[in-house]
Amino acid sequence: MERIPLIAVIGPGDKCSESLRVTAEKIGTAIGKAGYNLISGGRRVGVMDAVSKGAKKNGSMVIGILPGMDNSEASEWLDISIITGAGSARNNFIVLSAEVVIALGKGAGTFSEIALAIKAKKPLILFKPSKNLFTLAKSMGKKIYEADSVDKVIKITKKLIG
């Protein structure tokens, strides 16, 4: 049986704008339609919830790596919730479990996951990053890509996975 690639999507939770939620859901939809599975922070807020919704509605298995000691913050769109009790340290589990990491938006948690992806030499797609962020990320890693549309995110992901 062929293993289905696991894609991580990272981005802000509590301080996520509505437009970023819409974009995250579109990315989740595209991930599902491309036949990939999704891993995220798994909470029912922000990018995590929106990308999970889009992916789940379009055929992905959706895995959430939760920070707390129970399922109380879990998105309703998860197939599997992994309870870590690890707080922000769970970010490393998300990054290391994925074949490709897609980052959108900004926030301290998102920046930590970007840094972890670079350190782990994971392919990293930055969605509409600031010029400074992209330049900094490229200076630290070789597998850093920039996308300005959902279609480009999926095109790059497919190229990376083969």
C-alpha positions as CSV (number, residue, x, y, z in Angstrom):
1,M,0.0,0.0,0.0
2,E,1.3,3.4,-1.0
3,R,1.9,5.9,1.8
4,I,0.0,9.2,1.3
5,P,2.3,12.3,1.8
6,L,1.7,14.4,5.0
7,I,1.7,18.1,4.5
8,A,2.0,20.6,7.4
9,V,0.3,23.9,7.3
10,I,1.4,26.5,9.9
11,G,0.1,29.9,10.7
12,P,-1.4,32.1,13.4
13,G,-4.1,30.8,15.7
14,D,-5.8,33.3,18.0
15,K,-4.7,36.4,16.1
16,C,-5.6,35.2,12.6
17,S,-7.5,37.6,10.3
18,E,-10.6,36.5,8.4
19,S,-8.8,36.9,5.1
20,L,-6.0,34.6,6.2
21,R,-8.6,32.0,7.4
22,V,-10.2,32.1,3.9
23,T,-6.8,31.5,2.3
24,A,-6.0,28.7,4.7
25,E,-9.2,27.0,3.9
26,K,-8.4,27.3,0.2
27,I,-5.0,25.8,0.8
28,G,-6.6,22.9,2.8
29,T,-9.1,22.4,-0.1
30,A,-6.2,22.2,-2.6
31,I,-4.3,19.8,-0.4
32,G,-7.3,17.5,-0.2
33,K,-7.9,17.6,-3.9
34,A,-4.3,16.8,-4.6
35,G,-4.6,13.6,-2.5
36,Y,-2.4,14.6,0.4
37,N,-3.0,14.3,4.1
38,L,-2.7,17.2,6.5
39,I,-1.0,17.8,9.8
40,S,-1.3,21.1,11.8
41,G,-1.5,22.4,15.3
42,G,-5.1,21.1,15.5
43,R,-6.8,23.8,17.5
44,R,-10.2,25.2,16.6
45,V,-8.8,28.7,15.8
46,G,-7.1,30.5,13.0
47,V,-5.1,28.8,10.2
48,M,-5.2,25.4,12.0
49,D,-9.0,25.2,12.0
50,A,-9.5,26.7,8.5
51,V,-7.0,24.5,6.8
52,S,-8.3,21.5,8.5
53,K,-11.9,22.3,7.3
54,G,-10.8,22.7,3.7
55,A,-8.7,19.5,3.8
56,K,-11.3,17.3,5.5
57,K,-14.1,18.4,3.2
58,N,-11.9,17.4,0.2
59,G,-10.7,13.9,1.2
60,S,-7.7,14.4,3.4
61,M,-7.0,12.6,6.6
62,V,-6.5,15.5,9.1
63,I,-4.1,15.1,12.0
64,G,-3.8,17.7,14.8
65,I,-0.9,17.9,17.2
66,L,-2.5,19.6,20.2
67,P,-0.6,21.6,22.9
68,G,-2.7,20.8,25.9
69,M,-3.5,17.9,28.2
70,D,-6.8,17.0,26.5
71,N,-9.0,17.4,23.4
72,S,-10.8,20.5,24.6
73,E,-9.2,22.8,22.0
74,A,-9.4,20.4,19.1
75,S,-10.9,21.4,15.8
76,E,-14.0,19.6,14.8
77,W,-12.4,18.8,11.4
78,L,-9.7,16.5,12.8
79,D,-9.6,12.7,12.2
80,I,-6.8,12.2,14.7
81,S,-5.9,14.4,17.6
82,I,-2.6,13.8,19.3
83,I,-2.5,15.1,22.8
84,T,1.0,16.2,23.7
85,G,0.9,18.3,26.9
86,A,3.9,19.9,25.3
87,G,2.7,23.4,24.7
88,S,4.7,25.1,21.9
89,A,7.2,22.2,21.9
90,R,4.6,20.4,19.8
91,N,5.7,22.6,16.9
92,N,8.7,20.4,16.4
93,F,6.5,17.3,16.1
94,I,4.4,19.0,13.4
95,V,7.4,20.0,11.3
96,L,9.3,16.7,11.7
97,S,6.2,14.7,10.7
98,A,5.6,16.5,7.4
99,E,7.2,16.0,4.0
100,V,6.5,19.7,3.1
101,V,5.8,22.6,5.4
102,I,3.6,25.5,4.2
103,A,3.7,28.7,6.2
104,L,1.2,31.6,6.0
105,G,0.7,34.6,8.1
106,K,2.9,35.7,11.0
107,G,3.1,35.2,14.7
108,A,5.6,33.9,17.2
109,G,4.5,30.3,16.9
110,T,4.6,30.5,13.1
111,F,8.1,31.9,13.2
112,S,9.3,29.2,15.5
113,E,7.9,26.5,13.2
114,I,9.6,28.2,10.2
115,A,12.9,28.1,12.1
116,L,12.3,24.5,13.0
117,A,11.6,23.6,9.4
118,I,14.8,25.3,8.3
119,K,16.8,23.6,11.0
120,A,15.4,20.2,10.1
121,K,16.1,20.9,6.4
122,K,12.4,20.4,5.5
123,P,11.1,21.8,2.3
124,L,9.4,25.1,3.3
125,I,6.9,27.1,1.2
126,L,6.3,30.6,2.4
127,F,2.9,32.0,1.3
128,K,3.2,35.7,0.4
129,P,6.1,36.3,2.8
130,S,7.5,39.7,3.4
131,K,10.7,40.3,1.5
132,N,12.7,40.4,4.7
133,L,11.3,37.1,5.9
134,F,12.0,35.4,2.6
135,T,15.5,36.8,2.3
136,L,16.3,35.7,5.9
137,A,14.8,32.2,5.4
138,K,16.7,31.7,2.1
139,S,20.0,32.8,3.8
140,M,19.5,29.9,6.3
141,G,18.2,27.1,4.2
142,K,18.3,25.6,0.7
143,K,14.8,24.2,0.4
144,I,12.9,27.5,0.8
145,Y,10.2,28.5,-1.7
146,E,7.9,31.4,-2.2
147,A,4.3,31.2,-3.4
148,D,1.9,34.0,-4.2
149,S,-1.2,31.9,-4.9
150,V,-2.8,28.7,-3.7
151,D,-2.2,27.1,-7.2
152,K,1.5,27.9,-6.9
153,V,1.6,26.3,-3.3
154,I,0.2,23.1,-4.7
155,K,2.4,23.2,-7.8
156,I,5.6,23.5,-5.7
157,T,4.3,20.8,-3.3
158,K,3.8,18.4,-6.1
159,K,7.2,19.1,-7.6
160,L,8.8,18.5,-4.2
161,I,7.0,15.3,-3.5
162,G,7.4,13.9,-7.0
